[in-house]
Amino acid sequence: MKIRKKIARTISELLKLSTLAFLGVLFVFIVNHYYQIKDYVNTLSEGLNIFVFFDKNSKDEDKILEILNSESSVFVKEYVNVAEAYNKTVEKNPLLSNISLPNDSKFLQAYAVVKPKSIPDNDFLIKIRNTIEEITGVDEIIFDASDFLHYAKIQKQLLLYEKAFFIIISVFFVLLVLKFVLIYIAGSDMLKKAKRFFLYLLSTGLGFLLFWTVCKYINYSLLISETAVLLIIPFTCALGIMFDRIDIE
């Protein structure tokens, strides 16, 4: 009978260690997905450009740039004068360098690349278009509204994930403090708890190492930072302590 209990206890302990390792991998996978979305948002952000073309007859482009930079919702990322605009056009179309004439650059327009300072929505796009169109010397405004709206949607989802992470971690921290207060009141052996925490740490660390190896083998993109991994592993171990039975001395 004692042997059966010992075997059952050993198997139960192994199941708990395996469960913690699995949870650690799951948390890493979820947070890595967050980092993938964040990387995607950063890539989208690079393409959120509003091209403001200046009137060919405008002689006060510095004033236009000053007005654009004074807007609270946007900033000027780049200014391209006529000569630079011509060079960029030739770079994209090498054939033009062989057939262009010296005065061809005069047919192009100087322009500014403007980017939003905050998360853009449909109201932002309408407002910024109306505002820029009222600036004297501006000839045309070009941007892809669908890219801006798609970016806004993904960015809001990212912010929602961040709020959810903050709430979950805050609640867990409060519960963990209460758990340790109860452990202290019960007079449990803290050294024993420390040993169990180390065992959980070893199990969770091995679980992550196995997950990392599999990801490398299947070429799965791991964008999660080392700092995040080093926080997730002890977080998972603390979760194991949370579900441990309190030994009353």
C-alpha positions as CSV (number, residue, x, y, z in Angstrom):
1,M,0.0,0.0,0.0
2,K,2.8,2.4,0.9
3,I,4.6,1.6,-2.4
4,R,1.4,2.4,-4.4
5,K,1.1,5.7,-2.5
6,K,4.8,6.5,-3.2
7,I,4.4,5.7,-6.9
8,A,1.2,7.8,-7.1
9,R,2.9,10.7,-5.3
10,T,6.0,10.5,-7.6
11,I,3.8,10.4,-10.8
12,S,1.7,13.3,-9.5
13,E,4.9,15.3,-8.9
14,L,6.2,14.5,-12.4
15,L,2.8,15.5,-13.9
16,K,3.0,18.8,-12.0
17,L,6.5,19.5,-13.2
18,S,5.5,18.7,-16.8
19,T,2.4,20.9,-16.5
20,L,4.5,23.8,-15.3
21,A,7.0,23.2,-18.2
22,F,4.0,23.2,-20.6
23,L,2.6,26.4,-19.1
24,G,6.0,28.1,-19.4
25,V,6.1,27.2,-23.1
26,L,2.6,28.4,-23.5
27,F,3.3,31.7,-21.9
28,V,6.5,32.2,-24.0
29,F,4.4,31.3,-27.1
30,I,1.8,33.9,-26.2
31,V,4.3,36.6,-25.5
32,N,6.2,35.8,-28.6
33,H,3.0,36.2,-30.6
34,Y,2.7,39.7,-29.0
35,Y,6.3,40.5,-30.1
36,Q,5.4,39.3,-33.6
37,I,2.4,41.7,-33.7
38,K,4.6,44.5,-32.4
39,D,7.2,43.9,-35.1
40,Y,4.4,43.9,-37.7
41,V,3.1,47.2,-36.3
42,N,6.6,48.7,-36.6
43,T,6.8,47.5,-40.2
44,L,3.4,49.1,-40.9
45,S,4.5,52.3,-39.2
46,E,7.4,52.7,-41.7
47,G,4.9,52.7,-44.5
48,L,2.6,55.3,-43.1
49,N,3.7,58.2,-45.2
50,I,1.7,61.3,-46.3
51,F,3.3,62.8,-49.4
52,V,2.8,66.6,-49.6
53,F,3.7,67.9,-53.0
54,F,4.6,71.6,-53.3
55,D,3.4,73.9,-56.0
56,K,6.0,74.3,-58.7
57,N,5.7,78.1,-58.5
58,S,6.1,78.1,-54.7
59,K,9.2,80.0,-53.6
60,D,8.8,79.7,-49.8
61,E,9.1,76.0,-49.2
62,D,10.8,76.6,-45.8
63,K,7.7,78.3,-44.6
64,I,5.5,75.4,-45.7
65,L,7.8,73.0,-43.8
66,E,7.7,75.2,-40.8
67,I,3.8,75.1,-40.8
68,L,3.8,71.3,-41.3
69,N,6.1,70.8,-38.3
70,S,4.0,73.1,-36.2
71,E,1.1,70.8,-36.5
72,S,0.6,68.8,-33.3
73,S,-0.6,65.6,-35.0
74,V,2.2,65.2,-37.6
75,F,5.9,65.8,-38.2
76,V,8.0,66.1,-41.4
77,K,10.1,63.0,-41.8
78,E,11.9,64.0,-45.0
79,Y,12.0,66.9,-47.5
80,V,12.9,66.3,-51.1
81,N,13.7,69.2,-53.4
82,V,13.3,69.1,-57.2
83,A,16.8,67.9,-57.9
84,E,16.6,65.1,-55.3
85,A,13.1,64.1,-56.6
86,Y,14.6,63.8,-60.1
87,N,17.5,61.7,-58.8
88,K,15.2,59.4,-56.9
89,T,13.1,59.0,-60.1
90,V,16.1,58.1,-62.1
91,E,17.3,55.6,-59.5
92,K,13.9,53.8,-59.7
93,N,13.9,53.9,-63.5
94,P,17.5,53.6,-64.7
95,L,16.3,53.8,-68.3
96,L,15.5,57.5,-67.8
97,S,19.1,58.4,-67.3
98,N,19.7,57.5,-71.0
99,I,16.8,59.4,-72.5
100,S,16.2,62.3,-70.2
101,L,17.1,65.9,-71.1
102,P,18.9,68.4,-68.8
103,N,15.6,70.4,-68.1
104,D,13.5,67.3,-67.3
105,S,13.9,67.9,-63.5
106,K,11.9,71.1,-63.9
107,F,8.8,69.1,-64.6
108,L,9.0,67.4,-61.2
109,Q,7.8,68.8,-57.8
110,A,9.5,69.1,-54.5
111,Y,7.7,67.2,-51.7
112,A,7.7,66.4,-48.0
113,V,7.1,63.1,-46.4
114,V,4.9,63.6,-43.3
115,K,4.1,61.0,-40.6
116,P,1.5,60.9,-37.8
117,K,2.6,61.4,-34.2
118,S,-0.3,59.4,-32.8
119,I,-2.6,56.5,-33.8
120,P,-4.4,57.7,-36.9
121,D,-8.1,57.0,-37.5
122,N,-10.6,58.1,-40.2
123,D,-11.2,61.5,-38.4
124,F,-7.5,62.1,-38.3
125,L,-7.1,61.5,-42.0
126,I,-9.9,63.8,-42.9
127,K,-8.7,66.5,-40.5
128,I,-5.1,66.4,-41.6
129,R,-6.0,66.4,-45.3
130,N,-8.2,69.5,-44.8
131,T,-5.5,71.2,-42.7
132,I,-2.7,70.6,-45.1
133,E,-4.8,71.6,-48.2
134,E,-5.3,75.0,-46.6
135,I,-1.5,75.7,-46.5
136,T,-0.5,78.1,-49.2
137,G,2.0,76.5,-51.6
138,V,0.7,72.9,-51.3
139,D,-0.4,71.4,-54.6
140,E,-1.4,67.8,-53.7
141,I,-1.6,65.4,-50.8
142,I,-1.3,61.6,-51.4
143,F,-1.6,58.8,-48.9
144,D,-3.2,55.4,-48.7
145,A,-6.1,55.6,-46.2
146,S,-6.5,51.8,-46.0
147,D,-2.9,51.4,-44.7
148,F,-3.5,54.0,-42.0
149,L,-6.8,52.4,-40.9
150,H,-5.3,48.9,-40.9
151,Y,-2.4,50.2,-38.8
152,A,-4.8,51.8,-36.3
153,K,-6.7,48.6,-35.9
154,I,-3.6,46.5,-35.2
155,Q,-2.1,49.1,-32.9
156,K,-5.3,49.2,-30.8
157,Q,-5.2,45.4,-30.5
158,L,-1.6,45.6,-29.4
159,L,-2.6,48.2,-26.7
160,L,-5.4,45.9,-25.6
161,Y,-2.9,43.0,-25.1
162,E,-0.6,45.3,-23.1
163,K,-3.5,46.3,-20.8
164,A,-4.5,42.6,-20.4
165,F,-0.9,41.7,-19.5
166,F,-0.7,44.5,-16.9
167,I,-4.0,43.4,-15.2
168,I,-3.1,39.7,-15.1
169,I,0.3,40.4,-13.7
170,S,-1.0,42.9,-11.1
171,V,-3.7,40.4,-9.9
172,F,-1.2,37.6,-9.8
173,F,1.2,39.6,-7.8
174,V,-1.4,40.5,-5.2
175,L,-2.4,36.8,-4.9
176,L,1.2,35.7,-4.6
177,V,1.8,38.1,-1.7
178,L,-1.3,36.8,0.0
179,K,0.0,33.2,-0.5
180,F,3.3,34.0,1.1
181,V,1.6,35.7,4.0
182,L,-0.5,32.5,4.6
183,I,2.7,30.4,4.3
184,Y,4.4,32.6,6.9
185,I,1.4,32.5,9.3
186,A,1.2,28.7,8.9
187,G,4.9,28.4,9.9
188,S,5.8,26.4,6.8
189,D,9.4,25.4,6.1
190,M,10.6,28.2,3.8
191,L,13.7,26.2,2.9
192,K,11.5,23.5,1.6
193,K,9.6,26.0,-0.5
194,A,12.8,27.4,-1.9
195,K,13.9,23.8,-2.9
196,R,10.5,23.3,-4.6
197,F,10.9,26.7,-6.4
198,F,14.3,25.6,-7.7
199,L,12.8,22.3,-8.9
200,Y,10.1,24.2,-10.7
201,L,12.7,26.6,-12.2
202,L,14.7,23.6,-13.5
203,S,11.6,22.0,-15.1
204,T,10.3,25.2,-16.7
205,G,13.8,26.0,-18.0
206,L,14.1,22.6,-19.6
207,G,10.6,23.1,-21.1
208,F,11.7,26.4,-22.7
209,L,15.0,24.9,-23.9
210,L,13.0,22.1,-25.7
211,F,10.6,24.7,-27.2
212,W,13.5,26.8,-28.4
213,T,15.2,23.7,-30.0
214,V,11.9,22.8,-31.8
215,C,11.5,26.4,-33.0
216,K,15.0,26.4,-34.4
217,Y,14.4,23.1,-36.1
218,I,11.2,24.2,-37.9
219,N,12.4,27.8,-38.5
220,Y,9.7,29.3,-36.3
221,S,10.4,33.0,-35.7
222,L,11.2,33.7,-32.0
223,L,11.1,37.5,-31.5
224,I,10.6,37.4,-27.8
225,S,13.3,39.3,-25.8
226,E,15.7,37.5,-23.4
227,T,14.4,39.7,-20.6
228,A,10.8,38.6,-21.2
229,V,11.9,34.9,-21.1
230,L,13.8,35.5,-17.9
231,L,10.6,37.0,-16.4
232,I,8.2,34.3,-17.7
233,I,10.2,31.4,-16.3
234,P,10.1,32.6,-12.6
235,F,6.5,33.7,-13.1
236,T,5.6,30.2,-14.1
237,C,7.5,28.8,-11.1
238,A,5.7,31.2,-8.8
239,L,2.4,29.9,-10.2
240,G,3.5,26.4,-9.1
241,I,4.1,27.7,-5.6
242,M,0.6,29.3,-5.7
243,F,-1.0,25.9,-6.1
244,D,1.2,24.1,-3.6
245,R,-0.5,22.9,-0.4
246,I,0.4,24.9,2.7
247,D,2.2,22.7,5.2
248,I,1.2,23.6,8.8
249,E,4.0,23.0,11.2
